[in-house]
Amino acid sequence: MTRLLYDRPASRWFEALPIGNGRLGGMVHGGVGTEIIRLSESTAWSGAPSDHDVNPAAAQSIPVIRRLLFEGEHAEAQRLAAEHLTGRPTSFGTNLPLPRLRLDFALDQADGYRRELDLDTGLASVEFDQNQTHFVRETFASHPHGVIAMRLSASRAAAISFTAALDDTVLPGTFTGGADGLAFRGRAVETLHSDGEQGVDVEIRVRFVIDGGTLLAADDTVTVTGADVVDVFVTVSTSFCAPSLVEPAPYEVMRAAHVEDHQRLMRRVSLDLGTPIDLPTDVRRERLARGERDDDLIALYFQYGRYLTIAGSRADSPLPLALQGVWNDGFASSMGWSNDFHLDINTQQNYWAAESTNLAECHTPLFRFLTGLASSGRSTAQQMYGADGWVAHTVTNAWGYSAPGRGIGWGLNVTGGAWLALQLWEHYEYRPDVRFLRDQAYPVLRSCALFLLDYLTPEPSHGWLVAGPSESPENSYLAADGTPCSIAMGTTADRVFAEAILRICGQAAAILDVDPELRSRVAAARDRLSPFRIGRHGQLQEWLDDVDEADPAHRHTSHLCAVFPERQITPRGTPSLAAAAAVTLERRQAAPGWEQTEWAEANFAAFHARLLDGDNALEHVTRLIADASEANLLSYSAGGIAGAQQNIYSFDGNAGGTGAIAEMLLQSDGEEIELLPALPSTWRDGAVRGLRARGGFTVDISWSDGRLHEARVYADRPTRTRLRYRDTVIEVTVTPDSPLEPELLP
């Protein structure tokens, strides 16, 4: 069953059901007397482009700070970095929530109430009985037609009456009502993240098409009386990127086009982990939190992450998924975070479900965004570091911000852009396309490598090339004198992403048969990178020196990116380092007050999957659903962590959880495909269909009594690969004409 089911209306945002078309989002409450759709749109941004965000003292301060760090003067280096290296954004901005659409009915208590979101069709619906009349409301966000559409119907003629308004907004603007419906014209401006003057223009239109009855317009409301059926169409446009105009169409036509378009993506993958439990979804989540098993709820969560990816990011989306996808609860944008693009895991994690779960098209808005970010990042690389290529740090926005964040301790993540650029290579690995590599991926990756070649500097004791001054997002360490510091040379996270970009740049250049001199340079630099090191606790070191963490319970484990998304540490290839990574995970969770966030749970699940530990991976997936996701299964960052005063919706947990579950069932590295690498011991029987593997493969798997039962491998083109199940490995050739059904059981 791929439905979220409820037996009562939503009374708050975290109970409403999300719909989206890749740009326009809505949270449908499903009320009886009052229906509310909270609106949001990906380009409704405050702020504006700026070329004055780099601290002018940065370039001359970097050599001094490097010297201090190499000499062990960490506290003084920290002080200078806070003063001279942090960014100075003046018009950074944030995505802002839009007004809500509110419909008020002369209805009260209802019998037989049912509310659902059908993940297969992308339709949100409500039905109930009152006064011997059956009422049905159905809502969807159409990607083909670019609108939110709702149909209100009843089993009795002339039963539909309501008053409609657009209201409750943080945007300055004007509400109007007329014979053709409702309208809002305003601007996305605010004073917390920008100057209160800069931001996009926003226009919302709501059109009502009635069958029977009357429509009466007032200054800012519309009243419908005695209708048989009412269709409602909501459009949103901004000055950032006006959507393509689509010819108006009847509701039935829009609905059919929407379902076909949605199912084309949604139906590529299925997951069966057991029999559904016939209870409302919020009740099932509460039961899971009490320790009761519900494997089908985990399968539902997996598909929900795919649904949200489809709803939030399409090939023609003007922007990629932000911190809150395309659904804005108003909290992140009204506090110090900003509803933006975090580059120290969150934006990357937003797309963990794209390639492995067969939604490659949904990844493409990020690639256009990266091209723009690389362009603006060239100026920052030159101004701040005197380096070739491009750089971006911890946060960016719709305008291509690339300077450091404004705060020390989190803002100086020098390889944030490099981490994000790895998404280009991942897309190529899953679907090898030389034209994509040549035209889109390689220019960005090459320029990123050029920056690193200029930025990396020799460490005096060993001559290793290290990055810095930078931070290991967003953790800190205790210097020799006990001072908490974050600024360092040679963080493990920087080493991982430097190695990844240099390696990939060399591989891509070889595939394209270009840049022989650059290939030699990146190979030489890779040979000089600092090694991974194991500390005195048996842990993988986060910093070049074996220092203690200032906050042992910190949510970030950036150095473990060597395990996932990278494969620089693996159980079979580097067993001692893999064991050290496991120690890091154990120590972090065991520390009093471990900061459990939604993205951290998804991250830990992915780490354990890569370490071939299915039971621990499942434990974190379960915690993600039970302890870091709400009644509507949307993941949240808990209040009290990272400055949040209340639970704040974050898209990354949903996508990250889906990606982690996929890693439990199928892994690939371009040379080998592993079936059921981290299957939990409690998942005795099940099947998954349609997962993607690197190299252009699609894989179906079924298992019985905890062991592989059957596998089918499909290829986009004739090619060879290795298939692994446990310790059995076979070489195979796969063609597009017929699937391979290998015998892998020992």
N, C-alpha and C positions, 0 to 999 in steps of 0.2 A: 504494500500500500504506500503510495507516494502522496499522501495528503496530510496536512496539518489540520486537525479537527478540534473544535471547541463547542461547549454547550452554553456559553454566555457571551455577551458582547465584550469588547475591549473597553476597559475603563481608563487605560493609560497607554502611552506610546509603546511600551515593551509588551503589550498584549495585542497590538494591532498587527495586521498582516501586510508584508511589503510586496509591492508590484513595481515594475520598472521596465523601461524600454532602451536602456543603455545611456540615457541622458536625463529623462524625466522620471522621477520617483514619486510614489504615493504610499502612505501608511493608512490602510483601510480599517476603521474601527468596528464596523458592523453593528452599530447601535440600532435599537428599535424605535424609540421616540426621536433620537437624534443620530444621524449618520455623519461621520467626520472622515475626510480624507486629508491627511497632512501632506502638503506638497513640498517637493524639493527638486532642484535641477542642478546638474553638475557644473554649469558655467556661471551660476549666480554668485559671482565672486566680488568681494570688495578688493581694494588695492589697485595697483598698476605696475607696469614694468619700471625698473630703476637700474641705473648703472653706477650708483653711488653707495652700494651696500658693503663694500670691502673697507675694513678699517685702514685708513691711510698709513698708519704706523706699522702695519703687519710686515711688509717686505723687509724692512730694515731690522725688525725685531726677531725674525725667525732664526738667523744665524746665532744670535746671542742666546736665545732660548735653547737651541740645540746644544750649544757649548755647555750651558748650565746643567742640562739634563745628563750629558755625558760625564760631567764632573761630579754628579751626585747632588747638585744644588736644586733639589726638586721643589722646595717651597718657593724659592725665588723665581724659578721658571714658571711655576703656577701663577704667581702674582703678575708677572709680566705678560703671560698669555691671556689672563683675564682682562688686562688693561689694553693690550694691543692686537690681539688676534680675533676676538669675537666680532661677528658681523654687526652692522648697523642698519637694519632694515627700516625704512621710513614708510613704505607703502606695501608691506608684505600681503596683508589681507587674509581672508578666509572665505570658504564657501558658507553661505548663509541660508537658513531655512526660509521658505516662502510662506505666504498666507495659507490658511486651511480653507477647504470647501466644506461648508456646514449646511446640512439639510435638516430642518425641524418638521416633524410629523405630529399629528394629533393621535399618537399611539402610545400605549403604556406597556403593561405586562404582556408577554407573548407566551404561547404554548408551543412545544415542539421545536424550540429554537436550535438551529444548527449553523455553525460558521466554519468555513473551511478555505484552505488555499490548496488547490490542486497543482502540484508541481509538474505534472505531466502536461497540462494544458495552459498553465499560467493564468488561471482564472480564480479570482477570489469571490466567494459567494456567501450569501446569508439567506436563510429561509426560516419562516415562523408562521404560526397561525394566530389570528385574533378575530373575534366576532365572526367565526365560521368562514373566514377569508384566509387564503394561503398567500403570503407575500414572499416574493423572491427578488433579491438584488444581486446583480452580477457585475464585477468590475475587473478590468484588465488594463495594462499599459501596452499599447500597440507600437511595436517597432516599425512595421511596414507603413503605418499611417501617422506615427509621431504624436499620438494623443493618449490620454487616459479616457477610457470609455466606460460608462455605467448604464445598465438597463434596470429600471424599476418596473416590476409587473405584479399583477395580483390575479387571483382566480375569479374575482367578481368585478364587473364593469364599474368604472367611475370610482374606484376605491383608493386612488392615489392622490393625495393632497399634501403639499409641503411648502415651506418658505425656505429659500436658498440664499446664502450670502457667502462672500469671501471675507474673512476676518482674521484677527489674531496674528499679527505679523510684527517683526522687528524692523522691517524695511519702511522708510518714509515713502509715501505714495498716496494715490487716490483710488478709492473704490467707487465704481459706478454700476448701475443696473439699467437695463433697457429691454426693448422688445426682443432683441437678439440674444439676451442673456446677461451675464455678469462680466465685469472687467476690472483689472487692477493694473495701474501703471506706477512704477516706482523705481528706486535705485538700490542696489546692493552696497550700502555704505555703513561703516561703523567706526568707532574710535579706539577700540582695544588693539586691533592689529594693523590699522592704517590710520590715515589722518581725518577720516570722517567726510572727505570730499570725493575721493576717488573710488570708482567701482562701476560695474556694468549697469546698464538700463535693463529693467525687467518688465515684461508685459504678460499678463495672464488673461485668457479669455475662456469663459464657460458658456457653452451653447446648449439650449434645451430643445429637444424635438418631442412634441407631445402627440399622443394619439387619443383624441377625445379630451374633454375638459377645457379649461381656460388657463391662460398665462397672463399675469398682471405684473408689470414692472414698476418699481419705485426707485428712489434715488440710488440705493445701493443694495437692493434685494429684488428677488423675483419670487412670486407666489404662483404655484400651480394648484388648481382645484379641480377635483373630479375627473382625473385622467384615467385612461385604461392602461396605457404604457407610457413611460417617459424614458427617453434616451438622453444621457448627459455626456458632453464631450469637452474635455479640458485640454487646452494648448498653452504652452509656455515658450516664450522666445526671449532672448537676451541680446545685447549688443556685442557680446563676446563672439557668438557664432550663431547666426540665425539658422534654425533648422530648415531643411528643404521643404518646400510647400508641396503637400500631397492633396490631390483632389478629394473633397468631401465624399463620403460614402455612407450608405446605410449601415446601421449597427450590425446586422447579420453579415454583411460583407466584411466589415472590419474584424468581426469576431473570427470568421473563418480564416482570414488572412493571418491574423495573430496566432491562432492555434497551430496552423501549418508551419509558420515561421518558427515558433517556439519549439515545437516537437522535432523539427529538423535537427536541432542541437540537443535537446533534452534526451531524446530517445536513443542517442548513440551509446549510452552506458546504462547498465542495470546492475544492481547489487542485491543479492538475496542472502540474508543472514538468519532467517527464521520466520516464524509465524507472527504476524502483527497482533498486538494486544488491543482489544476493542475498547479503548478508553480515550478520553480527550487527551490531546498532546501535552497540555500543561500538567495533567494528572500523571501521565507517564513519566514526564521529566522529574516530577517530585518523587515518584516511586524509585526512579534510578538514583536520585540523591540519597534515598534511604538505604541503598544497597541492594535493591531488587534488580534482577537481570532483565534487560530488554534489548536484545541484540538487534531487533528490527528497528528500534528507535535510533540506534547507531547508523543503520543503513539509511534511515530517513534523513538523519543529519548530514550524511555524506551527500545524498542527492540534493538536500537543501543548499549546501555550499555550491553545487553546480547550478542550481536554479538562480541563486543570487548572483553568481558570476555572469550568467546569461542576461539577467535583468539589469545588471549594473554596468556591463562593458560589452559593447558590440563593435564590429569592425569599423563602423562609421561614427562611433562616439567621439565627441570633440575633445574629451579629456579622459584619462584613465581613472580607475577607481581611487578615490581619495580615502582618507582615514575612515570615513563613514560610508564608503561606497557612493551611491547617489541618494541615500536616505539620511537626512540631517535632523537629529533630535534637538538641536539648538544648544547643547551643552558644550561640546568641544569648541564650537565657534565663540562661545561666550566666556571662555577661560583662557589661561595662558598657552594651552596647547595649540589652538587653531585647528580647524577642520581642513587640513592641508595634505601634503604628501610627505610622510616621514620616510627617510631613506636609511634608517638604521635597523630595519627589518620589516616594518609594517606595509609599505607599498610593495615590496618584494613578495611578502606573504600573501597579499591580496591576490596574487596570480599563481599561487602554488597549485591551484586546482585546474589551471587552464590547459596545460599540455598533457599531463598524465591522464586527465579525465575527458580528453577528446573534445576540448573547446578551444582549439588553437586560434580561431578567428577572434575570440574574445580578448586575446592577448594583444592584438594589433594596435589599439589606441595607445598602449604604453610605448610602442616603438616610435610612433610619430612624436610623442611627448619627449622621448629620449633624444631624438634628433634636434629638437628645439633646445633642450637642456644642454646638450653638448655645444650648441652654438653660443648660448649665453655663458656657459662655463669656460669658454676660451678666454674671455676677458678677465674672469676671476683668476684663472691659472697664471696669466701674465702679470696682473696687478699685484697679486698677493705673493706668488711664489717665483715670479720671473721665469716661468716654465712654458714650454710648448704644450700643445694638446688642451684638454679640458678637465675641469674638476667640479664636483658638487659635494656638498657636505651633508649635514644631518636632515635638513628640511628644504623643501622647495614648494613652489606655489604654481598657480595657473600661468604666471608671467615668466617662469624660468629662473627664479631666484637660485643662485649657486654659491653665494658667500657662506661662511660659517653661520651657525645659529647665534642668537644674541646672548646665550648664556654659556659660561664655562661649566664643565662637568658633563655636558651633553652636546654642545654645539659644534665641536671641532672633530667631527668624524670625516677625515679627509678622503676615505675610500667609500663614502656613501654612494657617489655616482658610479664608481667602479662596480660595486655590488649590484646596483640596478642594471648596469649594462650587461651583466651576465644573463639577463632574461633574453637578450637577443640571441645569444649562443644556444641557450636552452631551446628556443623556438626552432633554430636551425637543426639542432641535434634530433629533435623529435620528427621533424619533417624536412629532411635535407633538400634545400632548394638553392642552387648556386646563385641564381639571380637575386634572391633575397639577401644572401650572404654578401654579394658584391655591392648591391645598391643601397641596402639599409644597414646591415649589421656591421660590416667591416669598416666603413668610415668612422662610425662611433667608437668601435673597439680599438681601432688603430690610433685614433686621437687620444683615447684614454691611456693606451700604452705609452705614447709619446710623453704624456704628462708624468707618468710614473718613472720613466727613464731619467727625466730631469729632476724629479723630486726625491727619489731614493738617494740616501747618502751613506757613506761608509761608517760603520760603528768602529771606534778606534781600537778596541781590545782584540777583535778578531777579523776586522775588515769586512764583516757581513754588510750587505746593503739592507738598510732599514728605513722605514717611513717615520716621519715625525718633524716637528711636534704635532701630536694628535692625541685622540682619546680612544679608549676601547668602549664603544657605546654600551651603556651609559654608566659604566662602573668606575670605581676609583680604588686606589691602593694606599697602603701606609708606607710612607717613605721611611728611611732608616731612623729618623728622629721622631717617628710616630705621627708626622703630619699627614692628614688625608690629602692625596693629590690625584688628579685625573690626567694631567698632561704627561706624556711619556714619549720615548723613542722606541720603535720596534714592537708595537703591540702585535699580538698574534693575529688579531683580526685583519690588521693592515697587511701582514705578511701573507695571509690566505688570499686576499683579494688581489694583491700585487702578483702573486704566483699565478692566480687564475687568469687575470687579464693578459699577462705576458705569454703564458702558455697558449691561450686561445688566439691571441693575435698572431703568434707564430704558426699555429695550425691553419688558421683562416688564410693567411698569406700564402702558405704552401698549397692549399686547395685551389686558390685563385691564381697561383703562379705569379705573384707580384712581390715587390719589396724585398729582394734578397738581402740587402744590407740591413734592413730593419729586423729581419728574421735572425740574423747573426747577433744583433744587439740585444734582442729580447732573450735569446738563448744564453748569452753570456751573463746577463743580469739575473736570470733565474738561478744560475749556478752559484751566485753569490748571496742569495737570500738567506736570512737567518734560519736555522733549523727549528723544528718544534722541540720543546723541552719539557721534561717531566719534573715537577717540583717535589719538595720534601714530604708532602702529604700523599704522594703518588698521583697527584692531579696534573692535568694538562695545564701548563702555565699560560696565564692570560697576558702576561707581560714578559719582556725579555729577561728580567731578573725574577728570582723566586721570592716575590713579595706577598704579604698577606693582603686580602681584600679589606677595604675600609668597611664595607657592608657585605658580610658573607651571605646574606639572604637576598641579595639583589636579583631582580627579575631578569636582567640581561646576562646572557652567556655568549657574548659575541665571538669569543675565540673558538667555540664549537662549530662555527660555520665551516670549519675544516671537515666536519662530519656531514653536515647538511647545511646548505645546498651543495657544497663542494664534496668531493670524494678524496680529498687529500689524506684523510685518515679513514681506514676501513678495517673491519675485523680480520679479514683474510690477508690484506696487503700490508698493514702496519698494526699487528695485534697488540704490541705493547702500548702504542699511542691510543688505540681504541680502548684499551683497559683504562688508561689515564683519563680519557674523555668520560668513561662511565663513572670513575671516581669523582670527577667534577660534578656530574649530575647528582650523585648521591650526597655529596657534601652540601651542594646548594640547597637541595630540598630538606636536608636534615637541619639546616641552620634555623634557629628560632626566628619566626616572623617571615619565613620565605614569602616573597611577594608574588603571590599567585595571580597572574593575569591571563586573559583569554589567549593572547598570542603566545605567551610563555608555555601554556599547556599544549597548544598546538605544536609549538617548537620542540618541546620535550618529547612529544609523541613521535615527531619526525626523527629526532635524534635516536630514540630507542629503536625505531624501525630500521634505520641505517645500521645500528649496532646489532641487528638481527634478534632483538628482544621483544617479541610480540606481546608478551603479557604486560610488561611495563609500558609499552606503547598504548595498549588498550586501557590501562589504568589512567593515563593522561587524557586520552580521548573521552573516557567516561567522566573524568573531572571537568573537562571542558564543557560537556553538555550539562552536567548536573550542577556544577558550582560556578561556571563562568558564562552561562547562557541563560536567557530569560524564558518567560512563558511562551513567547513566540519563537523560541530557539535562536534568536539573534544574540551573538556573543557580545560581551561587555567587559570593559576595564573597570575593576571594582573601585568604588569610592574609598578614599584614604590612601590610594597609591598614585604616585607621580603627580601629586597636587590636586587630584580630582576630589570634589566634595561629594559627588554622588556617582552611582553607576553610569557609565557613558558608553553608548553603543560604539563598537569598533568592528568593521567588516572583517578584519584580518583573522579573527578566531574561526569564523565560519569557513572561509576559504582555506585557511591553514589546516583546520581539522580534516576537511575533505582531502586535501593533498597528502596529509599524513596517513590517512586510511588507505589511500591508493598505494603509498609506499609500503604499507604492511603487506599488500597483496601482490605487488609487482614492482620490481626494480630493474633498472637498466643503466648501462654506462656507455653505450655505443658499440661495445664489443661483446657484451654478454647480457642476456635477459634472464632474470631469476624469478621463478614462479613461487609464490607463497613464501617469501623470504622471512616474514615476521608474523606468521599466522598465530594468533593467540590460542592457547590450549583449550579455551572454552568455546571457540568457534569450531565445533566439530563438523558441521555440514554447511555447505553454502556454495554460492556461485557468483561470479562477476563476469560481465560481458562488456567488451568495447574499450577496455583500458588501452592506452597508448604506451609504446616503448620507444626509446631512442633508436634511430635508424630507419624510422618509417614503418613501424609495425603496429598492428592492432591485435590484442590478445583476449581470448575468452578462457576462463578457468573455472573448473568445478572441483570440489573436494568432498570427501566423505570420511567420517570417523577420524578427522584430523589429518588425513593424507590426501595428496593429489589424486583426483579421480580421472580428470580429463583436461586437456588443454588444446586449444586451437590457435594457431598463429597465422595472421594475414599480413601480407607485405604490400606496400605501395608500389614497389618495383622489384624486379628479381634481385635478390641479395643473399649473402651468407651471414650467419651469426652463430653464436653459441647459446644454447639453452641450458639453464641450470635448475635442478630441483634438489635441494639439500646437497649431497656430495656427488650427485650424478650430473655430468656435463656432457653434452653431445654437440657436434658441429652439424648445422643444417643449412640447406638452401631453400628459400621461400620465394614463391612467385605470386603475382597478383591473381593468377588464373584460378588457383585452388588453395584452400587453407592447409597448413601443415598440422597433423595430429600426431605429435611425437610420443613415443613410449619412453617415459622417464622414470617409471617406478622401478626401484631396485629389486 
